[in-house]
Amino acid sequence: MYRNMFEQLVVHAIEKDIRSFVKLKASRYSYLKELYPSLPSHYAYTVCQDAITRVKSFHKMKKMGRTDRRYPLVNKISVWLDDHLWRMDGLASIRIATHRGWVRVELELNKLYWKYVNRGWKIASELD
């Protein structure tokens, strides 16, 4: 769903020559919420941020002559999650809001993480 939303926004922003997050969100936020009613609304917000970042980069590359495509090529997608879409769940897992509710994801943590935790490091209060 995120990929589909992202690709629609990139094409829309290029066709309408939108280069501002505020303008893209104003033109497509309610449409995305209607199209994906089961998905938390903050996904529509963060996908607008993600898409406009990619569009700005594409325009910059086009200006430098590094691409002659009409639209940016979208190979890889990374889902942007703001503070409303994820929560810490203990020290080794997080919960992510999805269309199915909150899903728990176990993290693969490295030695350095545990070194800091064992020294008394705590999760920032805004992440709890």
Sequence and secondary structure as in RCSB ss.txt:
>XXXX:A:sequence
MYRNMFEQLVVHAIEKDIRSFVKLKASRYSYLKELYPSLPSHYAYTVCQDAITRVKSFHKMKKMGRTDRRYPLVN
KISVWLDDHLWRMDGLASIRIATHRGWVRVELELNKLYWKYVNRGWKIASELD
>XXXX:A:secstr
 HHHHHHHHHHHHHHTT   HHHHHHHHHHHHHHH TTS THHHHHHHHHHHHHHHHHHHHHHTTS   SS    
       TTTEEE SSSEEEEEETTEEEEEE    HHHHHHHHTT    GGG 
